[in-house]
Amino acid sequence: MPALPSTATIQHLDLPGRHGLLQRFAAVRAHSLAITSGLTPEDQCVQSMPDASPTKWHLAHTSWFFEAVVLSQHAAGYRAFDQRFFHLFNSYYEALGPRHPRAQRGLLTRPAHDEVLAYRMHVDAAMQALIETASHDTWLAAQPLVELGLHHEQQHQELILTDILHAFSCNPLLPACEPAGVPALRLAATASDPKWLAMPGGIVDMGHTGDGFAFDNETPRHQTLLAPYQIADRLVTCGDYAQFIADGGYERASFWLSDGWAAVQAAGWKAPAYWIAPGDARAPASHWQVFGLQGVRPLDPSAPVSQLSFYEAAAYADWAGARLPTEAEWEAAFTAPGITQMTGHVWQWTRSSYDPYPGFRPLAGAVGEYNGKFMVGQIVLRGSSVATPAGHARPTYRNFFPPAARWQFSGLRLAKDATC
């Protein structure tokens, strides 16, 4: 990317905030390349299942977003890097034309990895020129889309890690995505029992306040009525979940929702997605192990359990004599005294379907397709995970996935009605 403009140039345009946004644009774009720097071009072509995408596709698609949504609409005289890329790297925007089928992204051996990097450089240079030189009126229209594009790229940075981890889990070599850290200790006991925090309920405010960035699905801020409830001060750990497995949790239908039990039977689930049982030939050991970004490591009983579907989270909660919190309960407890691990560990399944807030209105234009049209058949997760980029989490963030999804860094905390 060309050198950043001087602060004096930005100030001359009398448009505060451009210099900071340009610096942030460069940092976010650089981070995408940093987290993929250890991957080979062959790694970056792999699509291990229809719900995942190749790393190379993520790198191209995030550039496509800036090109199709920002540059093509607001940069006078912009020339596309390759017109065919508008088709290849569109994800789901009907208003922006046809798309290559999602399940066939792994067939895109061309364009080559180097050409995708050249595409990113082309888009970066054009974005820098737009941010530096756009007129006042153009910038007023483009700036919210640039902000959206940066947060969109951060979402894909997390997806890059979750998707390549799934691909590597399918490789008999079980390669690591990141350098190994200090080996996890096989502790003799799990963490202490969770403490139950009493929440008074009542009418609470929910949703984004309007300060700073938020996706449209976090709005409008509104009031909701909560009954008194209790919420666990910490996340469910691997040690906790191992007790559920040892107690026959995956063999006892009474804990499972009907669709969840059907999924267990159809897929043969016996443990979280990346747990490796003792004696598994892929990584022989006498104890449970977990495959993650740093490769195969001994299971740490005190670590938050991860790679769970909603069905598994709900079954564990039923086994534990509790339930999952609703997203309103989770948000109301975010600042409760004594609460821990709300962000930065695993996304936390809630008991809330992904529905619009009262009065929700999608954004105008093509970006109106960003969230609203997915508000059916999905479950809300709250918080953030170890794969979430720094600065991307907030209390009102609404992540969402289908209930059977288990390749994400998803776990749970427990809740109870106050009368329990």
KOLZA-489239 format. One line per field, with one value per residue (C-alpha): x, y, z. Coordinates in steps of 0.2 Angstrom, whole numbers, m for minus. Example, Ala and Ser with C-alpha at 12.3 -4.5 7.8 and 13.67 -1.06 7.14 Angstrom:
2
px <- (62 | 68)
py <- (m22 | m5)
pz <- (39 | 36)
//
This chain:
420
px <- (0 | 7 | 13 | 0 | m4 | 2 | m10 | m8 | m16 | m31 | m33 | m33 | m48 | m57 | m63 | m59 | m56 | m50 | m32 | m37 | m48 | m34 | m22 | m35 | m39 | m20 | m19 | m35 | m29 | m12 | m19 | m28 | m11 | m2 | m14 | m12 | 7 | 11 | m1 | 5 | m4 | m10 | m17 | m26 | m36 | m44 | m63 | m66 | m85 | m99 | m100 | m82 | m72 | m54 | m42 | m39 | m57 | m58 | m44 | m52 | m70 | m65 | m57 | m72 | m83 | m73 | m72 | m91 | m99 | m87 | m76 | m88 | m101 | m91 | m74 | m75 | m66 | m62 | m56 | m59 | m44 | m54 | m72 | m74 | m70 | m87 | m95 | m81 | m81 | m98 | m105 | m123 | m128 | m142 | m142 | m124 | m126 | m124 | m112 | m101 | m109 | m104 | m100 | m89 | m77 | m64 | m63 | m56 | m38 | m38 | m35 | m19 | m14 | m2 | m15 | m27 | m13 | m11 | m30 | m29 | m15 | m25 | m40 | m29 | m22 | m39 | m46 | m32 | m35 | m53 | m50 | m38 | m46 | m65 | m76 | m85 | m102 | m94 | m85 | m101 | m109 | m93 | m87 | m100 | m97 | m78 | m82 | m93 | m80 | m67 | m78 | m84 | m65 | m63 | m77 | m68 | m52 | m60 | m68 | m51 | m45 | m61 | m61 | m43 | m44 | m58 | m48 | m33 | m43 | m47 | m29 | m21 | m6 | m16 | m5 | m4 | m10 | 0 | 17 | 14 | 14 | 18 | 10 | m7 | m5 | m16 | m23 | m29 | m45 | m56 | m59 | m70 | m88 | m96 | m104 | m122 | m124 | m142 | m149 | m165 | m173 | m186 | m186 | m169 | m162 | m155 | m146 | m133 | m132 | m127 | m109 | m96 | m99 | m112 | m120 | m138 | m144 | m139 | m152 | m163 | m160 | m176 | m183 | m187 | m194 | m184 | m189 | m177 | m163 | m146 | m131 | m115 | m99 | m89 | m89 | m92 | m75 | m68 | m67 | m85 | m90 | m79 | m90 | m106 | m97 | m92 | m110 | m116 | m122 | m121 | m130 | m145 | m159 | m167 | m155 | m157 | m169 | m176 | m166 | m151 | m153 | m156 | m139 | m130 | m137 | m134 | m116 | m110 | m105 | m96 | m87 | m84 | m78 | m60 | m58 | m46 | m51 | m38 | m31 | m35 | m23 | m21 | m12 | m9 | m11 | m18 | m28 | m40 | m32 | m39 | m34 | m33 | m24 | m8 | m10 | m14 | m12 | m17 | m35 | m34 | m49 | m49 | m50 | m67 | m75 | m76 | m82 | m99 | m115 | m131 | m138 | m123 | m123 | m142 | m140 | m126 | m136 | m151 | m139 | m132 | m149 | m149 | m152 | m144 | m146 | m157 | m147 | m156 | m151 | m133 | m132 | m140 | m127 | m112 | m106 | m113 | m101 | m91 | m95 | m80 | m75 | m88 | m77 | m61 | m63 | m77 | m93 | m107 | m123 | m139 | m157 | m163 | m167 | m159 | m174 | m175 | m177 | m193 | m192 | m177 | m174 | m160 | m148 | m152 | m145 | m136 | m129 | m147 | m143 | m129 | m139 | m158 | m161 | m153 | m165 | m173 | m167 | m152 | m147 | m138 | m121 | m114 | m97 | m81 | m68 | m49 | m50 | m60 | m48 | m44 | m56 | m70 | m80 | m94 | m108 | m122 | m113 | m125 | m116 | m127 | m126 | m137 | m139 | m129 | m114 | m99 | m83 | m83 | m75 | m92 | m95 | m108 | m111 | m126 | m141 | m156 | m173 | m172 | m184 | m172)
py <- (0 | 17 | 28 | 36 | 55 | 68 | 74 | 92 | 85 | 78 | 93 | 104 | 95 | 100 | 83 | 76 | 58 | 54 | 52 | 40 | 30 | 28 | 22 | 9 | 4 | 0 | m9 | m20 | m25 | m29 | m40 | m51 | m54 | m57 | m71 | m80 | m78 | m95 | m104 | m110 | m106 | m124 | m122 | m106 | m115 | m129 | m129 | m143 | m141 | m130 | m119 | m115 | m105 | m105 | m93 | m86 | m83 | m73 | m62 | m59 | m57 | m43 | m34 | m37 | m28 | m12 | m13 | m17 | m7 | 8 | 11 | 7 | 18 | 33 | 33 | 43 | 34 | 19 | 4 | m13 | m25 | m38 | m37 | m56 | m54 | m46 | m63 | m74 | m65 | m59 | m69 | m67 | m49 | m51 | m33 | m34 | m47 | m66 | m76 | m92 | m105 | m105 | m124 | m123 | m110 | m123 | m126 | m109 | m113 | m98 | m84 | m89 | m84 | m71 | m63 | m62 | m52 | m41 | m38 | m33 | m20 | m13 | m10 | m4 | 10 | 15 | 16 | 27 | 39 | 39 | 43 | 56 | 65 | 62 | 78 | 82 | 76 | 60 | 57 | 59 | 45 | 34 | 35 | 23 | 10 | 11 | 8 | m6 | m14 | m14 | m23 | m35 | m39 | m42 | m54 | m63 | m63 | m74 | m85 | m87 | m95 | m105 | m112 | m116 | m125 | m136 | m139 | m144 | m155 | m165 | m168 | m184 | m174 | m162 | m147 | m132 | m115 | m105 | m108 | m119 | m110 | m118 | m135 | m136 | m144 | m159 | m153 | m166 | m156 | m144 | m126 | m123 | m124 | m109 | m96 | m91 | m72 | m66 | m54 | m44 | m44 | m30 | m18 | m17 | m7 | m18 | m14 | m2 | 15 | 24 | 28 | 20 | 7 | m6 | m18 | m14 | m30 | m22 | m9 | 0 | 1 | m4 | m10 | m28 | m36 | m49 | m61 | m62 | m75 | m82 | m83 | m92 | m81 | m91 | m102 | m121 | m129 | m144 | m153 | m149 | m155 | m171 | m176 | m174 | m186 | m198 | m199 | m204 | m187 | m192 | m208 | m202 | m194 | m186 | m172 | m167 | m157 | m168 | m160 | m161 | m180 | m183 | m174 | m184 | m200 | m195 | m188 | m200 | m186 | m192 | m176 | m158 | m157 | m156 | m167 | m183 | m198 | m208 | m221 | m211 | m217 | m199 | m193 | m208 | m204 | m212 | m196 | m184 | m171 | m156 | m150 | m131 | m117 | m123 | m141 | m156 | m152 | m161 | m157 | m143 | m146 | m128 | m121 | m116 | m129 | m125 | m131 | m135 | m134 | m126 | m143 | m149 | m133 | m135 | m154 | m150 | m136 | m148 | m162 | m149 | m144 | m127 | m118 | m107 | m88 | m78 | m64 | m51 | m60 | m61 | m43 | m37 | m47 | m40 | m28 | m38 | m38 | m55 | m59 | m66 | m72 | m62 | m59 | m66 | m84 | m92 | m86 | m91 | m99 | m91 | m98 | m84 | m86 | m73 | m61 | m43 | m31 | m21 | m7 | m15 | m7 | m14 | m2 | 7 | 0 | m17 | m17 | m19 | m38 | m39 | m45 | m44 | m58 | m71 | m68 | m85 | m102 | m96 | m95 | m79 | m81 | m67 | m61 | m65 | m78 | m81 | m79 | m62 | m48 | m35 | m21 | m30 | m36 | m26 | m30 | m28 | m39 | m52 | m66 | m80 | m98 | m112 | m124 | m138 | m127 | m133 | m128 | m111 | m106 | m108 | m113 | m109 | m102 | m107 | m98 | m103 | m96 | m87 | m99 | m114)
pz <- (0 | m4 | 10 | 21 | 17 | 29 | 42 | 34 | 18 | 27 | 38 | 22 | 16 | 32 | 35 | 52 | 55 | 37 | 43 | 57 | 46 | 33 | 46 | 53 | 35 | 33 | 49 | 46 | 29 | 35 | 49 | 36 | 27 | 44 | 50 | 33 | 32 | 38 | 26 | 9 | m7 | m7 | 11 | 5 | m9 | 2 | 5 | 18 | 18 | 10 | 26 | 25 | 12 | 6 | 14 | m4 | m6 | 10 | 5 | m12 | m5 | 7 | m7 | m18 | m4 | m5 | m24 | m27 | m12 | m10 | m25 | m39 | m31 | m25 | m34 | m50 | m64 | m54 | m65 | m59 | m57 | m66 | m71 | m68 | m50 | m47 | m50 | m42 | m26 | m22 | m7 | m6 | m12 | m25 | m29 | m35 | m47 | m49 | m39 | m40 | m30 | m12 | m11 | m26 | m20 | m17 | m36 | m39 | m42 | m53 | m50 | m42 | m24 | m31 | m42 | m27 | m18 | m33 | m32 | m14 | m18 | m32 | m21 | m7 | m18 | m25 | m7 | m1 | m15 | m12 | 7 | 3 | m11 | m10 | m10 | 6 | m1 | m8 | 9 | 19 | 8 | 7 | 25 | 33 | 20 | 23 | 42 | 37 | 26 | 40 | 52 | 38 | 35 | 54 | 53 | 39 | 49 | 61 | 48 | 40 | 56 | 59 | 42 | 40 | 57 | 50 | 35 | 45 | 56 | 40 | 37 | 45 | 49 | 60 | 56 | 67 | 61 | 73 | 82 | 98 | 115 | 132 | 132 | 141 | 158 | 162 | 178 | 191 | 194 | 184 | 189 | 205 | 203 | 195 | 206 | 203 | 201 | 205 | 192 | 197 | 181 | 177 | 162 | 154 | 139 | 126 | 109 | 103 | 111 | 95 | 101 | 89 | 76 | 76 | 64 | 59 | 68 | 85 | 83 | 88 | 106 | 115 | 131 | 136 | 152 | 161 | 175 | 189 | 185 | 189 | 178 | 180 | 184 | 171 | 156 | 155 | 155 | 146 | 163 | 166 | 149 | 151 | 165 | 154 | 141 | 155 | 162 | 145 | 139 | 120 | 123 | 133 | 122 | 137 | 137 | 119 | 108 | 95 | 81 | 91 | 95 | 77 | 73 | 86 | 78 | 60 | 63 | 77 | 88 | 104 | 110 | 104 | 86 | 89 | 104 | 101 | 111 | 120 | 108 | 92 | 79 | 72 | 88 | 100 | 118 | 134 | 138 | 129 | 118 | 109 | 91 | 89 | 81 | 89 | 84 | 95 | 114 | 130 | 135 | 149 | 160 | 166 | 148 | 141 | 131 | 112 | 95 | 102 | 92 | 100 | 102 | 112 | 123 | 126 | 131 | 143 | 151 | 153 | 161 | 173 | 179 | 171 | 154 | 142 | 145 | 133 | 123 | 134 | 150 | 143 | 139 | 155 | 165 | 155 | 168 | 183 | 198 | 198 | 180 | 170 | 153 | 144 | 129 | 121 | 125 | 115 | 107 | 119 | 113 | 119 | 119 | 108 | 90 | 78 | 75 | 72 | 86 | 87 | 74 | 65 | 48 | 36 | 29 | 13 | m4 | m7 | 11 | 17 | 13 | 26 | 41 | 39 | 27 | 38 | 52 | 51 | 57 | 66 | 85 | 93 | 101 | 111 | 117 | 106 | 104 | 104 | 85 | 86 | 81 | 94 | 96 | 87 | 102 | 111 | 123 | 110 | 96 | 89 | 81 | 73 | 66 | 63 | 78 | 71 | 67 | 78 | 68 | 77 | 93 | 102 | 120 | 134 | 151 | 161 | 168 | 179 | 183 | 200 | 208 | 204)
//
